[in-house]
Amino acid sequence: MFRLHFPGDIVTCKAEGRTGMSGLARRLARASAYASAVAILTLLAWSPSAYAASGGPDLEQAGNDVGNIASLQRGARNFMNYCAGCHSAKYVRYNSIAKDLELTEDQVIENLMFNAEKTFETIEASMPLDAAARWFGQPPPDMSLIARAKGTDYIFSFLKGFHLDSDSPTGVDNLHLPGTSMPHVLWELQGFQRAVFEEPDESATGSDPVFSHFENASSGAISPEDYDAFVRDTVNFLEYISEPIRATRRVLGVWVLMFLVVFLIIATMLKNQIWKDVT
């Protein structure tokens, strides 16, 4: 735990013999400025440009749309079929998915609930955490907030970044997370690819090889375009579960802004009426 110190913030009012409010106000102002700076630096740290500048390869744009209900439905199918075996999503319930994705509870029970009994339950991984930690070195992370933590472009690029690696226990590595213990669970759809690296310029002494492009090693069950759409739908669903109330919040925000505009007009008219006789 870190403790923040603001030396010299407390101002003593000798005339009144007690601590004045100016010091408290100044402390709050400095704390607010500090928090704002930390928030801005955090956002910059997770931005695609900052990720690339840190030495990572460029991220592909996901281009997903959380307002596309059909895409979210396909993404839910993809997640439950390919991800929920290892990854949980403990902050979202099946009945919430049914409501937001315009599905009936019977459809959710029949097509999505593979390891749950009640629709008010959350998404739990089928694989036991202790077994996952023993097999992969650490338990797979919960996916509820992964889109907010990493960003949709990162997830999209990660799911497209697996490549063959004979030194890896799983036979593959990932361009955007080297040394990952996650196997390429979508290999049947995408197929396998090889990562081609180029040697850096002679001026860059001691630098690691730079990624150039992927080469196709074996074709998957679907075309590259269809695989991109598959991953995009999955990313779309992950962004939705990271903030299921997002659509409602935005609609509510519009109504709040409209109310404030109307209230401002009424308040201005009332102020003019009250002060009209004041010179």
Secondary structure as GFF3:
##gff-version 3
##sequence-region A 1 279
A	DSSP	beta_strand	12	13	.	.	.	ID=ss1
A	DSSP	beta_strand	18	19	.	.	.	ID=ss2
A	DSSP	alpha_helix	21	45	.	.	.	ID=ss3
A	DSSP	alpha_helix	48	53	.	.	.	ID=ss4
A	DSSP	alpha_helix	69	82	.	.	.	ID=ss5
A	DSSP	beta_strand	89	93	.	.	.	ID=ss6
A	DSSP	alpha_helix	94	100	.	.	.	ID=ss7
A	DSSP	alpha_helix	105	111	.	.	.	ID=ss8
A	DSSP	beta_strand	122	123	.	.	.	ID=ss9
A	DSSP	alpha_helix	129	136	.	.	.	ID=ss10
A	DSSP	alpha_helix	146	150	.	.	.	ID=ss11
A	DSSP	alpha_helix	152	159	.	.	.	ID=ss12
A	DSSP	beta_strand	162	164	.	.	.	ID=ss13
A	DSSP	beta_strand	172	174	.	.	.	ID=ss14
A	DSSP	alpha_helix	187	190	.	.	.	ID=ss15
A	DSSP	beta_strand	191	198	.	.	.	ID=ss16
A	DSSP	beta_strand	210	219	.	.	.	ID=ss17
A	DSSP	alpha_helix	224	242	.	.	.	ID=ss18
A	DSSP	alpha_helix	246	274	.	.	.	ID=ss19
###
